[in-house]
C-alpha cells in the first residue's frame, strides 16, 4: 500500500524538522524543502498528497507557489505562517489554501488538521472514482471523476474545497444548505468557527462561475438560512 506523502516547505529549518518528526511518527512519508522553487520542483516530480507551506519563503513565496499549484493540482494545502492578520488568512484561503495555521502552533493541532484534510480528500477521491456522475446545467458542466468544471466550454480552475462545495450544492439543486452543514460535509470536521471560511470560498467560487448575463446565477443566498444551487 502506498504511503501518504506530505511536502513541507518552510525556510525555517527548525520548524520544518519539528513538523517532519511528528508527521513521520504518524507514518507519513515526508519531503522537506526550504524555498518555493524547490517545492514546485518536488510537486512536479513526486507524488504528493498534502502540502504544508510557509508564506514568506525565498525565490517563490507561498502565495505565488499556491497560485501555480492550483492550475494543475488539487491536493490539500495548509498554510503555516507567522502572518496572523484576518486579511492574510482570508487571502490565503481565497487563492486556494484549504487551511491556515498561525505560528506559534502546537504539533497536535497541526496533526489533527493534516489527518482531517487527508481523510476528507482521500474519501472524496474514492467516492468520485466509484460514482462518476457528470452534472450539466445549461452551460455549466461538472465532471467529478476529473474534478473539472466548464462554463460554456471554458475550463474553470477551482480549488479542491471550491469544487467540493459546488458539487455538494449542484448534486441537490434548490436544497438549502446552512453554513454549518457545508463546513461539516466539505471539511469533514465538527463546526466551530468555520463560517468565515465557508463564506470566503463561496465568494471566490461565485466569481469564477459567474454568468455574464446574470450575476450570481448559480449559487443563491437564502438569507438567514444558507446557500442553494439555482437551476
C-alpha positions in Angstrom: 0.0 0.0 0.0 1.4 3.4 -1.0 2.4 5.6 1.9 0.9 9.0 2.0 3.4 11.7 1.1 3.5 15.2 2.6 5.6 18.1 1.5 6.8 20.7 4.0 8.1 24.0 2.5 9.5 26.4 5.1 12.7 28.3 5.2 12.9 27.9 8.9 14.7 24.6 9.1 14.0 24.1 12.8 10.2 24.3 12.1 10.4 22.0 9.1 12.3 19.5 11.1 9.9 19.7 14.0 6.9 19.2 11.8 8.6 16.3 9.9 9.3 14.5 13.1 5.7 14.5 14.2 4.4 13.5 10.7 6.9 10.7 10.4 5.8 9.3 13.8 2.2 9.1 12.3 3.6 7.0 9.4 3.7 9.6 6.7 6.4 9.9 4.1 7.8 13.5 4.4 9.7 15.7 1.9 11.3 18.9 3.2 12.3 21.9 1.2 13.3 25.4 2.1 12.2 27.7 -0.8 9.3 27.9 -3.1 11.0 26.9 -6.3 12.3 23.7 -4.8 8.8 23.0 -3.5 7.4 23.4 -7.0 10.0 21.0 -8.4 9.1 18.3 -5.9 5.4 18.7 -6.7 6.1 18.4 -10.4 8.3 15.3 -10.0 6.9 13.4 -7.0 3.5 12.1 -5.9 2.4 14.5 -3.1 -0.8 14.1 -1.2 -0.8 17.2 1.0 1.3 20.4 1.3 2.3 22.4 4.4 3.6 25.8 3.2 5.1 28.8 4.8 4.2 32.1 3.1 7.5 34.1 3.5 9.9 31.9 1.6 12.8 32.8 -0.7 12.8 32.5 -4.5 9.0 32.0 -4.6 6.6 32.8 -1.7 3.8 30.7 -0.6 1.1 32.7 -2.3 2.8 32.6 -5.7 3.5 28.9 -5.2 -0.1 28.1 -4.4 -1.3 30.0 -7.5 1.0 27.8 -9.6 -0.1 24.6 -7.9 -3.8 25.3 -8.3 -3.5 25.5 -12.0 -2.8 21.7 -12.1 -3.2 20.0 -8.7 -6.0 19.6 -6.2 -4.3 18.2 -3.1 -4.9 19.9 0.2 -2.7 22.9 1.1 -2.2 24.1 4.7 -0.5 27.4 5.2 1.7 27.5 8.3 2.7 31.1 8.7 3.6 33.9 11.2 1.3 36.3 9.3 -1.7 36.2 11.6 -4.0 39.0 10.4 -7.5 38.3 9.2 -6.6 39.7 5.8 -3.7 37.2 5.4 -5.9 34.3 6.4 -8.7 35.3 4.0 -6.3 36.0 1.2 -4.6 32.6 1.7 -8.0 30.8 1.6 -9.1 32.8 -1.4 -6.1 31.9 -3.6 -6.5 28.2 -2.9 -5.4 27.1 0.5 -7.6 24.7 2.4 -6.5 25.7 5.9 -4.4 28.4 7.7 -2.5 27.8 10.9 -0.5 30.6 12.6 2.8 30.4 14.2 3.5 29.6 17.1 1.4 26.4 16.8 1.1 23.1 18.6 2.1 20.0 16.8 -1.0 18.2 18.0 -3.3 20.8 16.3 -1.3 20.6 13.1 -1.5 16.8 13.1 -5.3 16.9 13.7 -5.7 19.3 10.7 -3.5 17.2 8.5 -5.4 14.0 9.4 -8.8 15.6 8.8 -7.9 17.1 5.4 -6.3 13.8 4.2 -9.4 11.8 5.4 -11.7 14.1 3.5 -9.5 14.3 0.4 -8.9 10.5 0.1 -12.5 9.7 0.9 -13.8 12.1 -1.8 -11.4 10.8 -4.4 -12.5 7.2 -3.6 -16.2 8.1 -3.8 -15.7 10.0 -7.0 -13.9 7.1 -8.6 -16.9 4.8 -7.6 -19.6 7.3 -8.5 -18.8 9.3 -11.6 -21.9 11.3 -12.3 -21.4 14.3 -14.5 -23.8 17.2 -13.8 -25.0 19.5 -16.5 -26.9 22.7 -16.1 -27.2 24.7 -19.3 -23.6 25.9 -20.0 -22.2 24.6 -16.7 -20.7 21.1 -16.7 -19.3 19.5 -13.5 -17.3 16.3 -14.0 -16.4 14.7 -10.7 -14.1 11.9 -11.9 -11.8 14.6 -13.5 -12.7 17.2 -10.8 -13.3 19.6 -13.7 -15.7 22.4 -14.4 -16.5 24.1 -17.6 -18.8 27.1 -18.2 -19.9 27.5 -21.9 -16.9 25.4 -23.0 -14.4 27.4 -20.9 -12.4 25.4 -18.3 -12.8 26.9 -14.8 -10.0 26.3 -12.4 -11.3 25.6 -8.9 -9.6 24.8 -5.6 -10.4 21.4 -4.0 -12.8 23.0 -1.5 -14.5 25.2 -4.1 -15.1 22.1 -6.2 -16.4 20.1 -3.3 -18.8 23.0 -2.3 -20.1 23.3 -5.9 -20.6 19.6 -6.3 -22.4 19.3 -3.0 -24.8 22.1 -3.8 -25.3 21.1 -7.5 -25.9 17.5 -6.6 -29.1 18.6 -4.8 -30.5 21.6 -6.7 -32.7 24.0 -4.7 -31.8 22.3 -1.4 -30.7 24.9 1.1 -27.5 24.1 3.0 -26.6 26.0 6.1 -23.0 27.3 6.6 -22.6 24.8 9.4 -23.8 21.9 7.2 -21.5 22.9 4.3 -18.5 23.1 6.6 -19.3 19.7 8.2 -19.7 17.9 4.8 -16.9 19.6 2.8 -14.3 19.9 5.6 -15.3 16.7 7.4 -15.0 18.3 10.8 -17.3 19.5 13.5 -18.3 23.1 13.0 -16.9 25.6 15.5 -15.9 28.8 13.8 -15.8 27.9 10.1 -18.4 30.4 9.0 -16.0 32.9 7.6 -14.0 30.1 5.8 -17.2 28.9 4.1 -18.2 32.4 3.0 -14.7 33.2 1.6 -14.9 30.0 -0.5 -18.5 30.7 -1.7 -17.4 34.3 -2.7 -14.5 33.2 -4.8 -16.5 30.3 -6.3 -19.2 32.7 -7.4 -16.7 34.9 -9.1 -15.2 32.0 -11.0 -18.6 30.6 -12.3 -20.3 33.9 -12.7 -22.6 34.0 -15.8 -22.0 37.4 -17.5 -25.7 37.5 -18.4 -26.8 37.2 -14.8 -24.7 37.9 -11.7 -24.5 35.0 -9.2 -26.8 32.9 -11.3 -25.9 29.5 -9.9 -25.4 29.9 -6.1 -28.2 31.8 -4.3 -28.1 33.1 -0.8 -31.1 32.2 1.3 -30.9 35.0 3.9 -30.8 33.7 7.4 -30.5 30.1 6.3 -27.6 29.4 3.9 -27.0 28.7 0.2 -28.7 26.7 -2.5 -27.9 25.8 -6.1 -30.3 27.5 -8.5 -31.5 25.9 -11.8 
